[in-house]
């Protein structure tokens, strides 16, 4: 687009603020409501597909019904006519969305490795948005860092709900789909196989995003989209900890469950995924890791192999075919080979007996590995000397401790009495003395779990206050004071603010529809518009009735906003009839025109 123009007679298009494989995004102004919006214009190669435009309208309508703080709102969608440089007109679908003052998660990930606190916060927001959308019956299908926005307030906003479905339903192959969406790196196995998808496909893609944030790389890479998709179906992912040793076993377990090939083996809901993930960041292993391991995850690309019936039929068919080859008789192996094998076996046994006789008198085999010594409780220098005496290499790390004296060893890795190869590295953690403690991330935990996490960190539970929250489930922690990650004195109290599962709804009557929807959407309520044609529409569509009265409302409640939408009734004047001038006057006066504009009364 060149210069500034008006879209649909309402949106003044400004500069381009982004572009991708399927659309370009422009900053714009909604002249009717006077607010800043973002307008996404789909590429002309997609606009030429009638089937796509139809599917696109349906999905945009579904996305527009979702209002949640973690989802970029869709205000409007439609089509407009553009004139190309060659003079031809083309119809372009567009979406009008909430303008987000922030950056893509992809850009934050490319700048530097994210801290555990950031990863936990961003993943919690992403999974919360998926929990809401799946409950509304909408599957995203294209979860990736490029579709996750992070505002200046560090809040997560997920965009492009429904668009991926319009594309995948009209594209014929993986290559065509990825040419538009941009990558197959975040595909689920069922997407790669072209099967029907559900919410668990989004959770797989979210698992890929988590894997990338932990390791700075996606689990599967290849020269083409088909090669990457094939790996999603057939190859098990490498444990994140083998790439980034800082990843804990608990996080390993969460990631590998999210990336299970079979949907039945993954997390079944976003809430379940989020709960285990937040617990893993606090060092809590998921419950399912205590169950017996499953033999192997199926990785069939084209379905199951031939059945026993197929093999039997194949054998019968081969028997029906004529075989002109001469039969061969089974012969016994020559006696020479039997005696030769026996002689070889005897030679091996004699050699082993001679080798054993030459061992030291105590009968012990020479050591092939070293044993990690017990160093916990020793000073740093004593521990290093003990480790090096076993032909091992010592590595020292420090940790703040209010209980253990400075320079005393707290732990070793591998632990004492472990058998390791010579010259292996043994990491010892040495006390650096008392200091402040960072408040652990207890967001999303129950009060009991938060108390346990605080006590484990060396802190105590302070006041517990219930508070409104549009997204955090009832009974779970919203925030702490001091805040998560902030320093606190050892043994000091940390106050918790726990969700009451409600929000406070104000009186919306008299507000414009746009303002009422913005407030309701910010509270996480599901909005239903109810235009009333029995009354005349007014500018801004002021609300005349709300289905839920002001006050405390349960999270995710459905609210109906009624506004007037009828046309103004214009009264039609009665027709006038010109009377002849020679009509006789009625008794008692002159009703005719006397030329001076006055009506006579019979008295002159």
Backbone torsions as a table, in degrees:
resi	resn	phi	psi	omega
1	UNK	NA	139.5	-179.0
2	UNK	-112.3	131.5	175.9
3	UNK	71.1	-164.0	-177.1
4	UNK	-106.1	137.0	178.9
5	UNK	-146.1	169.2	-179.0
6	UNK	-107.6	130.8	-178.8
7	UNK	-101.6	129.1	177.1
8	UNK	56.5	26.8	178.3
9	UNK	65.5	17.0	-172.9
10	UNK	-139.7	-38.9	-172.1
11	UNK	-105.9	116.4	177.7
12	UNK	-84.4	115.3	-174.2
13	UNK	-82.4	131.0	177.4
14	UNK	-105.0	-140.7	-175.9
15	UNK	-78.7	157.7	177.4
16	UNK	-75.8	133.1	-178.9
17	UNK	-115.6	-0.5	178.2
18	UNK	-179.2	160.0	176.3
19	UNK	-154.0	153.8	-179.3
20	UNK	-148.7	-165.9	-176.2
21	UNK	-71.1	-18.1	-176.1
22	UNK	-121.8	-12.0	-174.8
23	UNK	-161.7	167.1	169.8
24	UNK	-118.5	143.0	-176.5
25	UNK	-114.2	133.0	-178.7
26	UNK	-123.8	144.6	168.0
27	UNK	-73.7	143.5	-176.0
28	UNK	-151.1	167.1	177.2
29	UNK	-122.6	128.1	174.1
30	UNK	-81.9	102.2	-174.2
31	UNK	-67.6	-25.2	-178.3
32	UNK	-72.9	-41.9	-177.9
33	UNK	-105.2	-5.7	177.3
34	UNK	65.3	39.6	-179.7
35	UNK	-127.8	157.5	179.6
36	UNK	-84.9	134.2	-179.5
37	UNK	-135.8	171.9	172.5
38	UNK	-116.1	135.4	-178.6
39	UNK	-116.0	124.8	178.5
40	UNK	-103.7	119.0	178.3
41	UNK	-104.8	120.8	-178.2
42	UNK	-72.2	149.8	-178.8
43	UNK	-65.7	153.0	-175.2
44	UNK	-65.1	-28.4	179.7
45	UNK	-66.9	-26.3	174.4
46	UNK	-83.6	-35.2	-176.2
47	UNK	-64.5	-24.7	-177.6
48	UNK	-74.6	-12.5	-179.0
49	UNK	-88.9	111.8	179.9
50	UNK	-62.3	-41.8	-179.9
51	UNK	-62.6	-39.5	179.5
52	UNK	-65.6	-42.7	-178.7
53	UNK	-61.9	-37.6	177.7
54	UNK	-66.2	-46.6	178.8
55	UNK	-64.2	-38.2	-179.1
56	UNK	-61.8	-42.6	179.3
57	UNK	-62.4	-42.7	179.9
58	UNK	-61.9	-45.1	-177.6
59	UNK	-69.9	-35.3	178.1
60	UNK	-64.9	-37.6	177.4
61	UNK	-65.1	-40.2	178.4
62	UNK	-64.2	-41.8	180.0
63	UNK	-67.4	-33.4	-178.3
64	UNK	-67.2	-21.4	179.9
65	UNK	-78.7	-11.0	-178.5
66	UNK	-93.3	123.9	176.5
67	UNK	-129.8	111.4	-178.3
68	UNK	-152.9	146.7	-178.0
69	UNK	-60.2	-22.0	-178.3
70	UNK	-98.1	8.1	-178.6
71	UNK	-124.1	131.8	176.0
72	UNK	-67.0	121.3	-174.7
73	UNK	-73.8	144.9	174.1
74	UNK	-104.1	118.4	-178.3
75	UNK	-90.0	-37.1	-171.4
76	UNK	-157.9	158.8	176.1
77	UNK	-155.2	150.0	179.5
78	UNK	178.9	-157.6	179.5
79	UNK	-135.3	148.9	176.3
80	UNK	-142.0	158.3	-176.9
81	UNK	-98.0	129.9	178.0
82	UNK	-118.9	150.6	176.6
83	UNK	-104.1	121.1	179.8
84	UNK	-76.1	172.5	-179.1
85	UNK	-63.2	-27.2	-179.5
86	UNK	-86.4	6.1	176.3
87	UNK	93.2	-10.0	-179.8
88	UNK	-80.9	146.7	177.2
89	UNK	-93.7	143.7	178.8
90	UNK	-139.3	139.7	179.6
91	UNK	-89.0	124.3	-176.5
92	UNK	-115.7	123.6	172.0
93	UNK	-71.5	148.2	178.7
94	UNK	-141.0	158.9	174.3
95	UNK	-129.6	134.8	174.8
96	UNK	-104.2	121.1	-173.6
97	UNK	-123.9	166.5	171.5
98	UNK	-60.6	134.3	177.8
99	UNK	-82.1	125.7	-178.5
100	UNK	-107.3	120.8	176.5
101	UNK	-88.7	89.2	-177.1
102	UNK	-174.3	-159.3	-177.5
103	UNK	-132.4	164.0	175.6
104	UNK	-76.1	146.2	175.3
105	UNK	-57.6	-33.3	178.3
106	UNK	-57.4	-39.9	-179.5
107	UNK	-69.0	-40.1	178.5
108	UNK	-63.7	-39.0	-179.4
109	UNK	-68.5	-31.5	-178.8
110	UNK	-78.0	-21.8	-178.7
111	UNK	-73.3	-45.4	-178.2
112	UNK	-164.4	165.8	177.3
113	UNK	-70.1	131.2	-177.0
114	UNK	-77.9	145.4	176.7
115	UNK	-72.7	162.8	177.9
116	UNK	-59.8	-37.2	179.8
117	UNK	-63.2	-42.8	178.5
118	UNK	-66.1	-44.6	-179.7
119	UNK	-60.6	-44.6	179.4
120	UNK	-61.0	-44.1	-177.3
121	UNK	-66.8	-47.0	-177.5
122	UNK	-67.8	-41.0	179.5
123	UNK	-66.7	-37.0	177.7
124	UNK	-61.7	-42.4	177.9
125	UNK	-65.2	-42.9	179.5
126	UNK	-62.0	-46.0	-177.8
127	UNK	-70.0	-30.8	175.3
128	UNK	-64.9	-42.1	178.4
129	UNK	-63.9	-39.1	178.6
130	UNK	-68.7	-36.8	177.1
131	UNK	-59.9	-43.2	-179.6
132	UNK	-68.3	-47.2	-177.0
133	UNK	-66.1	-39.0	179.2
134	UNK	-66.4	-35.4	176.5
135	UNK	-66.1	-30.3	177.1
136	UNK	-83.9	-0.1	177.3
137	UNK	84.3	18.4	-178.0
138	UNK	-112.9	123.6	175.6
139	UNK	-101.7	130.0	-174.5
140	UNK	-71.3	-52.3	177.6
141	UNK	78.9	-7.9	-179.0
142	UNK	-142.9	49.8	177.6
143	UNK	-72.7	122.4	178.0
144	UNK	-162.2	163.2	-177.5
145	UNK	-58.4	-28.2	179.5
146	UNK	-70.5	-16.2	178.5
147	UNK	-105.1	12.5	176.9
148	UNK	-116.7	117.8	178.7
149	UNK	-98.6	146.9	175.8
150	UNK	-122.6	119.6	-176.9
151	UNK	-75.7	172.5	177.1
152	UNK	-64.3	-23.6	176.1
153	UNK	-85.7	8.0	177.4
154	UNK	69.6	28.7	177.1
155	UNK	-99.5	145.8	-177.3
156	UNK	-88.4	137.1	174.8
157	UNK	-135.1	121.9	-179.4
158	UNK	-97.4	136.0	-175.7
159	UNK	-122.0	172.3	174.7
160	UNK	68.2	33.7	174.1
161	UNK	-65.7	133.1	174.0
162	UNK	87.4	-24.3	-176.2
163	UNK	-68.2	-39.6	-179.4
164	UNK	-61.6	-34.2	179.4
165	UNK	-67.2	-40.9	178.5
166	UNK	-60.1	-35.9	-179.4
167	UNK	-74.7	-50.0	-175.5
168	UNK	-67.0	-29.3	179.5
169	UNK	-74.0	-20.8	-178.3
170	UNK	-108.7	-12.8	176.1
171	UNK	-86.0	145.1	-174.5
172	UNK	-89.8	-28.7	-172.9
173	UNK	-134.7	168.2	175.1
174	UNK	-60.1	-42.4	-178.0
175	UNK	-61.3	-41.5	179.4
176	UNK	-66.7	-42.0	-178.8
177	UNK	-64.4	-47.2	-177.6
178	UNK	-70.7	-25.3	176.1
179	UNK	-62.9	-28.4	179.9
180	UNK	-91.6	-51.1	-176.5
181	UNK	-74.4	-23.3	171.5
182	UNK	107.5	-29.2	-176.3
183	UNK	-160.6	151.8	172.9
184	UNK	-104.3	5.4	-175.1
185	UNK	-63.1	-23.9	-175.6
186	UNK	-110.9	11.1	178.6
187	UNK	-66.1	145.3	169.1
188	UNK	-84.8	159.8	178.9
189	UNK	-56.5	-38.3	-178.7
190	UNK	-70.3	-32.1	173.4
191	UNK	-65.6	-41.1	-179.9
192	UNK	-63.9	-31.7	179.0
193	UNK	-86.1	-4.2	179.4
194	UNK	76.9	24.5	-178.3
195	UNK	-91.8	171.7	176.0
196	UNK	-65.5	139.5	-178.2
197	UNK	-112.8	161.3	174.5
198	UNK	-142.1	-167.2	-175.3
199	UNK	-59.9	-27.7	-179.5
200	UNK	-68.3	-21.7	174.0
201	UNK	-67.3	-40.0	175.6
202	UNK	-62.7	-37.3	-179.1
203	UNK	-68.2	-34.5	174.2
204	UNK	-61.8	-47.8	179.8
205	UNK	-62.0	-37.9	175.9
206	UNK	-64.0	-34.5	175.9
207	UNK	-64.3	-35.9	176.8
208	UNK	-65.7	-41.8	177.5
209	UNK	-61.1	-42.9	177.5
210	UNK	-61.9	-44.8	178.3
211	UNK	-57.0	-44.9	-178.0
212	UNK	-67.3	-37.5	178.7
213	UNK	-67.8	-32.8	-179.6
214	UNK	-78.0	-32.2	-171.8
215	UNK	-117.3	-8.1	-176.8
216	UNK	66.6	22.8	174.2
217	UNK	-156.7	153.5	177.3
218	UNK	-79.6	157.1	-175.5
219	UNK	-67.7	-27.8	-176.8
220	UNK	-130.0	133.4	-180.0
221	UNK	-133.4	150.7	-179.4
222	UNK	-164.5	174.4	-177.2
223	UNK	-80.0	-16.5	-177.9
224	UNK	-146.4	165.8	178.6
225	UNK	-62.8	-38.2	-179.5
226	UNK	-64.9	-39.9	179.8
227	UNK	-64.4	-40.7	178.6
228	UNK	-67.7	-43.4	179.6
229	UNK	-61.7	-38.1	178.7
230	UNK	-60.9	-40.6	179.1
231	UNK	-66.5	-37.1	177.4
232	UNK	-58.7	-32.7	-176.9
233	UNK	-84.7	-36.7	-167.8
234	UNK	-112.2	-28.1	-170.2
235	UNK	-99.9	131.7	173.2
236	UNK	-72.8	142.5	179.8
237	UNK	-73.4	149.8	173.8
238	UNK	-72.7	140.1	178.6
239	UNK	-58.2	134.1	179.0
240	UNK	-55.2	-33.8	-177.6
241	UNK	-67.2	-21.6	177.1
242	UNK	-74.9	-17.1	176.1
243	UNK	-98.0	-44.3	178.5
244	UNK	-122.0	101.5	-176.6
245	UNK	-60.2	-15.7	179.8
246	UNK	-74.3	-13.2	178.9
247	UNK	-71.9	129.9	-176.1
248	UNK	-81.0	159.9	175.4
249	UNK	-58.1	-33.5	179.2
250	UNK	-64.2	-43.0	177.8
251	UNK	-68.0	-37.7	174.5
252	UNK	-53.8	-48.1	-176.8
253	UNK	-63.1	-42.0	-179.7
254	UNK	-64.8	-44.7	-178.5
255	UNK	-63.9	-46.0	-177.0
256	UNK	-66.8	-32.0	176.0
257	UNK	-69.5	-40.4	179.0
258	UNK	-64.0	-29.1	-177.1
259	UNK	-99.9	21.2	177.0
260	UNK	-62.5	142.5	-177.7
261	UNK	-66.8	-42.0	-179.3
262	UNK	-88.7	135.2	-179.3
263	UNK	-59.4	-34.3	-177.9
264	UNK	-65.2	-22.8	-177.8
265	UNK	-92.0	-7.1	-179.4
266	UNK	-87.9	-178.2	168.1
267	UNK	-65.3	137.3	-177.1
268	UNK	-88.4	-21.9	178.5
269	UNK	-138.2	156.0	177.5
270	UNK	-66.5	-33.1	179.4
271	UNK	-64.1	-40.8	178.2
272	UNK	-64.1	-43.4	177.4
273	UNK	-59.6	-48.3	-176.4
274	UNK	-64.1	-40.6	-179.0
275	UNK	-61.3	-48.7	-179.3
276	UNK	-65.8	-36.3	-178.5
277	UNK	-66.3	-47.0	179.9
278	UNK	-64.0	-36.9	177.1
279	UNK	-66.8	-38.8	-179.7
280	UNK	-63.6	-36.7	178.0
281	UNK	-66.3	-17.0	175.3
282	UNK	-101.2	14.1	174.5
283	UNK	83.8	10.8	-178.4
284	UNK	-93.3	120.7	178.5
285	UNK	-71.3	140.9	176.8
286	UNK	-62.0	151.4	-176.5
287	UNK	-62.7	-38.0	-173.7
288	UNK	-66.8	-16.3	179.5
289	UNK	-71.2	-14.4	179.1
290	UNK	-86.3	-5.4	179.0
291	UNK	-82.7	165.1	179.2
292	UNK	-64.8	138.7	-178.7
293	UNK	-67.0	145.7	176.6
294	UNK	-82.6	146.0	-174.1
295	UNK	-54.0	-60.2	-175.8
296	UNK	-162.7	146.2	178.0
297	UNK	-83.0	127.1	179.4
298	UNK	-62.5	137.9	179.4
299	UNK	-130.7	43.6	-178.5
300	UNK	-76.2	129.7	-179.2
301	UNK	-86.9	-38.4	-175.0
302	UNK	-118.3	27.9	178.0
303	UNK	91.0	-179.4	-175.9
304	UNK	-68.5	156.5	178.7
305	UNK	-74.3	-179.3	-178.0
306	UNK	-61.4	143.7	178.9
307	UNK	-82.6	174.5	178.1
308	UNK	-62.7	-33.2	177.8
309	UNK	-64.0	-40.4	178.8
310	UNK	-60.9	-43.3	-178.7
311	UNK	-64.2	-39.6	179.3
312	UNK	-64.2	-45.5	178.8
313	UNK	-60.9	-39.3	178.6
314	UNK	-61.8	-41.6	-179.8
315	UNK	-65.6	-40.8	179.4
316	UNK	-64.7	-39.5	179.1
317	UNK	-63.1	-39.3	-179.9
318	UNK	-68.0	-29.1	178.5
319	UNK	-72.5	-26.9	179.3
320	UNK	-71.0	-26.5	-177.3
321	UNK	-72.1	142.7	176.9
322	UNK	-68.2	138.0	179.6
323	UNK	-128.8	109.3	-176.2
324	UNK	-88.8	1.7	-177.0
325	UNK	-72.2	142.7	-179.5
326	UNK	-71.4	140.5	178.9
327	UNK	-67.3	149.5	178.8
328	UNK	-116.7	142.0	-179.1
329	UNK	-92.1	144.4	177.8
330	UNK	-78.3	128.2	-179.6
331	UNK	-111.5	149.8	175.3
332	UNK	-73.3	147.1	177.9
333	UNK	-65.7	144.8	-179.3
334	UNK	-59.8	145.0	179.8
335	UNK	-60.8	-30.0	-179.4
336	UNK	-59.0	-40.6	-178.3
337	UNK	-69.6	-34.7	179.6
338	UNK	-64.1	-48.5	-179.7
339	UNK	-65.2	-35.5	179.1
340	UNK	-63.9	-42.9	179.2
341	UNK	-64.9	-39.6	179.8
342	UNK	-64.0	-40.2	-179.9
343	UNK	-65.1	-40.3	179.3
344	UNK	-63.3	-43.4	179.3
345	UNK	-62.0	-41.6	179.3
346	UNK	-63.3	-38.3	179.7
347	UNK	-64.7	-40.0	179.0
348	UNK	-63.9	-43.6	-179.1
349	UNK	-63.1	-42.4	179.5
350	UNK	-63.1	-41.3	-180.0
351	UNK	-62.4	-41.5	179.1
352	UNK	-64.0	-41.9	-179.5
353	UNK	-63.9	-39.3	178.0
354	UNK	-65.0	-42.0	-178.6
355	UNK	-63.9	-41.7	179.5
356	UNK	-64.5	-37.1	-178.9
357	UNK	-67.0	-21.8	-179.3
358	UNK	-89.5	-1.6	179.8
359	UNK	-69.4	163.7	176.3
360	UNK	-58.0	159.2	-172.4
361	UNK	-61.7	-27.1	-179.4
362	UNK	-76.3	-7.2	174.4
363	UNK	78.0	8.1	-177.8
364	UNK	-90.8	140.1	174.6
365	UNK	-71.5	149.2	177.6
366	UNK	-63.0	143.5	-178.7
367	UNK	-61.9	134.8	175.6
368	UNK	-109.4	-3.1	-179.5
369	UNK	-149.5	165.6	179.5
370	UNK	-107.2	156.6	178.3
371	UNK	-108.3	128.9	-179.9
372	UNK	-67.5	125.1	-178.9
373	UNK	-75.1	162.4	175.1
374	UNK	-80.3	113.0	-176.2
375	UNK	-120.3	-6.6	-179.6
376	UNK	-63.5	129.3	-178.2
377	UNK	97.8	-16.9	176.8
378	UNK	-79.6	164.8	171.8
379	UNK	-74.9	166.5	-178.3
380	UNK	-58.4	-48.1	-177.7
381	UNK	-64.3	-40.7	178.7
382	UNK	-63.5	-40.2	-179.1
383	UNK	-66.8	-41.7	179.8
384	UNK	-62.6	-43.2	-179.6
385	UNK	-63.8	-41.1	-179.6
386	UNK	-65.7	-38.0	-179.6
387	UNK	-69.5	-45.4	-179.2
388	UNK	-67.1	-26.9	177.6
389	UNK	-66.1	-22.8	178.4
390	UNK	-95.0	16.1	-179.8
391	UNK	61.9	40.7	176.9
392	UNK	-121.1	167.3	-178.5
393	UNK	-109.9	130.4	-178.5
394	UNK	-96.4	137.4	174.1
395	UNK	-126.4	131.9	-173.0
396	UNK	-108.3	130.2	170.8
397	UNK	-125.2	150.3	-178.8
398	UNK	-110.5	156.0	179.2
399	UNK	-149.1	135.2	178.9
400	UNK	-66.2	139.0	179.1
401	UNK	-151.8	130.2	178.7
402	UNK	-87.7	-13.1	-174.5
403	UNK	-106.2	-33.6	-174.0
404	UNK	-97.1	132.1	-177.8
405	UNK	-60.2	156.6	179.3
406	UNK	-60.5	140.2	177.8
407	UNK	71.8	8.8	175.2
408	UNK	-94.5	139.3	-175.5
409	UNK	-73.0	130.5	179.2
410	UNK	-92.7	-42.4	-177.5
411	UNK	-159.1	168.6	174.7
412	UNK	-135.0	153.1	178.8
413	UNK	-140.4	112.3	4.6
414	UNK	-67.0	159.2	-178.4
415	UNK	-72.6	171.7	-178.9
416	UNK	-58.3	146.4	177.2
417	UNK	72.8	7.7	174.7
418	UNK	-76.7	143.5	176.2
419	UNK	-93.4	122.9	-178.6
420	UNK	-135.4	164.0	178.0
421	UNK	-69.9	151.8	175.9
422	UNK	-57.3	147.0	179.8
423	UNK	67.7	14.6	173.5
424	UNK	-71.3	157.0	179.9
425	UNK	-91.1	129.9	174.3
426	UNK	-112.2	118.7	-178.8
427	UNK	-93.2	123.0	177.5
428	UNK	-108.9	137.1	177.6
429	UNK	-100.3	122.5	-173.9
430	UNK	-112.9	139.1	-179.6
431	UNK	-66.1	134.1	174.8
432	UNK	-104.5	10.6	177.9
433	UNK	91.0	174.7	-177.8
434	UNK	-72.1	150.2	176.9
435	UNK	-164.5	-169.4	179.4
436	UNK	-75.5	161.3	179.5
437	UNK	-117.5	132.9	175.7
438	UNK	-76.4	132.1	179.7
439	UNK	-63.5	125.0	-178.2
440	UNK	-69.7	162.0	179.6
441	UNK	-80.9	103.4	179.6
442	UNK	-110.0	9.7	180.0
443	UNK	-60.7	133.0	179.9
444	UNK	87.3	-5.6	178.7
445	UNK	-86.5	160.7	170.9
446	UNK	-74.5	167.6	-179.7
447	UNK	-61.3	-39.8	-178.6
448	UNK	-66.8	-44.1	179.3
449	UNK	-65.5	-37.8	179.2
450	UNK	-65.5	-40.4	177.7
451	UNK	-59.9	-45.0	-179.4
452	UNK	-63.1	-41.6	-179.1
453	UNK	-65.7	-39.6	179.3
454	UNK	-66.3	-44.0	-179.6
455	UNK	-66.0	-36.0	177.3
456	UNK	-64.9	-31.5	179.6
457	UNK	-82.5	-4.5	180.0
458	UNK	92.9	19.6	179.2
459	UNK	-118.0	173.0	178.5
460	UNK	-123.4	159.9	179.2
461	UNK	-83.1	128.8	177.8
462	UNK	-97.0	-138.1	-179.2
463	UNK	-72.9	144.6	177.0
464	UNK	-115.6	118.9	-176.9
465	UNK	-119.7	130.9	175.3
466	UNK	-83.0	145.0	-174.4
467	UNK	-148.9	155.2	176.5
468	UNK	-67.5	149.2	173.2
469	UNK	-157.2	130.8	178.9
470	UNK	-77.3	-15.5	-172.1
471	UNK	-129.0	-31.3	-177.1
472	UNK	-78.0	124.9	-177.9
473	UNK	-60.1	157.4	-178.5
474	UNK	-59.1	135.1	177.2
475	UNK	88.2	-3.0	-179.8
476	UNK	-104.5	153.8	-174.8
477	UNK	-73.3	131.4	176.0
478	UNK	-89.6	-49.5	-178.1
479	UNK	-158.4	173.0	178.9
480	UNK	-128.5	164.0	174.4
481	UNK	-138.1	111.3	0.9
482	UNK	-59.9	159.3	-175.8
483	UNK	-68.4	163.7	179.9
484	UNK	-60.0	130.7	-179.5
485	UNK	86.2	-7.2	179.8
486	UNK	-82.6	150.3	-179.2
487	UNK	-73.0	146.0	177.1
488	UNK	-143.3	149.8	179.8
489	UNK	-68.6	143.4	177.9
490	UNK	-56.1	132.5	179.3
491	UNK	80.7	-1.9	-179.5
492	UNK	-76.5	163.9	-176.6
493	UNK	-89.4	142.4	176.6
494	UNK	-119.5	122.3	-179.7
495	UNK	-81.0	142.6	179.1
496	UNK	-112.6	142.1	171.7
497	UNK	-115.8	113.0	-171.3
498	UNK	-108.0	138.8	-178.1
499	UNK	-68.3	136.4	174.2
500	UNK	-93.9	5.2	178.3
501	UNK	73.1	16.3	-177.2
502	UNK	-133.8	166.4	170.6
503	UNK	-132.8	160.1	179.7
504	UNK	-101.3	115.4	-177.9
505	UNK	-93.1	124.8	177.4
506	UNK	-81.4	176.9	175.7
507	UNK	-77.5	116.3	-176.1
508	UNK	-96.4	-11.3	-176.4
509	UNK	-64.1	132.0	-177.4
510	UNK	95.9	-18.9	176.1
511	UNK	-75.8	158.7	173.2
512	UNK	-69.5	156.6	-179.5
513	UNK	-59.7	-40.7	-178.6
514	UNK	-62.9	-44.3	179.7
515	UNK	-67.0	-40.4	179.8
516	UNK	-64.4	-39.8	178.9
517	UNK	-68.5	-37.6	-179.9
518	UNK	-65.2	-40.9	178.7
519	UNK	-68.3	-47.0	-179.6
520	UNK	-63.8	-41.1	178.9
521	UNK	-65.0	-39.1	177.3
522	UNK	-64.6	-22.6	176.8
523	UNK	-89.5	1.9	177.3
524	UNK	77.2	18.1	179.9
525	UNK	-85.2	152.1	178.1
526	UNK	-91.9	118.6	-170.2
527	UNK	-97.4	136.4	172.5
528	UNK	-123.5	124.0	176.7
529	UNK	-82.0	138.7	179.4
530	UNK	-132.6	84.6	177.9
531	UNK	-68.4	133.6	-178.6
532	UNK	-109.6	108.6	-177.1
533	UNK	-79.2	-4.9	-177.4
534	UNK	-80.7	-10.2	177.5
535	UNK	-127.2	157.9	-172.1
536	UNK	-76.9	132.4	179.6
537	UNK	-65.5	143.9	178.5
538	UNK	-121.4	162.2	-179.8
539	UNK	-61.0	130.5	179.4
540	UNK	85.5	-4.4	179.6
541	UNK	50.4	63.8	179.7
542	UNK	-62.0	145.0	-178.4
543	UNK	-75.2	129.1	177.9
544	UNK	-104.7	-14.6	179.7
545	UNK	-161.0	140.7	173.8
546	UNK	-123.3	137.2	-172.1
547	UNK	-70.8	-24.7	179.2
548	UNK	-111.4	126.8	-179.9
549	UNK	-68.7	159.0	178.4
550	UNK	-60.2	148.6	178.9
551	UNK	133.2	-160.0	-178.6
552	UNK	-72.4	133.3	-177.6
553	UNK	-135.1	141.2	177.5
554	UNK	-66.5	147.3	178.8
555	UNK	-55.3	142.7	173.8
556	UNK	69.6	13.3	-179.8
557	UNK	-65.2	157.1	179.5
558	UNK	-96.5	128.0	-178.9
559	UNK	-124.6	133.4	178.7
560	UNK	-103.0	125.4	179.6
561	UNK	-107.2	119.0	-177.9
562	UNK	-102.2	134.2	178.7
563	UNK	-143.7	155.7	-178.4
564	UNK	-74.7	140.2	-179.9
565	UNK	-136.9	5.7	-176.8
566	UNK	-77.0	160.8	177.3
567	UNK	-84.1	151.3	178.9
568	UNK	-71.7	132.8	-179.2
569	UNK	-85.2	123.3	179.6
570	UNK	-104.3	120.8	-178.9
571	UNK	-74.8	134.9	-179.7
572	UNK	-92.2	122.6	-179.2
573	UNK	-66.7	147.5	178.9
574	UNK	-71.0	143.9	-179.3
575	UNK	-69.1	143.7	178.5
576	UNK	-96.8	148.4	-178.1
577	UNK	-119.4	123.4	176.9
578	UNK	-76.9	123.3	180.0
579	UNK	-91.4	149.3	177.5
580	UNK	-61.9	146.8	-177.9
581	UNK	-76.0	-18.6	-175.8
582	UNK	-94.9	15.0	178.3
583	UNK	-71.4	142.8	178.9
584	UNK	-65.9	148.8	179.2
585	UNK	-71.7	145.4	175.3
586	UNK	-72.4	158.4	-179.2
587	UNK	-58.4	138.4	174.2
588	UNK	89.5	5.0	178.1
589	UNK	172.9	173.1	179.9
590	UNK	-111.8	113.4	-177.4
591	UNK	-97.4	4.9	-176.7
592	UNK	-85.3	175.2	178.5
593	UNK	-84.5	119.3	-178.0
594	UNK	-96.8	10.7	174.3
595	UNK	88.8	-17.3	179.0
596	UNK	-110.2	11.2	175.2
597	UNK	83.0	0.8	-179.4
598	UNK	-105.0	151.5	175.5
599	UNK	-93.0	121.9	-179.7
600	UNK	-71.6	156.0	178.2
601	UNK	-117.4	9.7	178.3
602	UNK	92.7	-5.2	-178.4
603	UNK	-109.8	9.5	-178.7
604	UNK	81.5	NA	NA
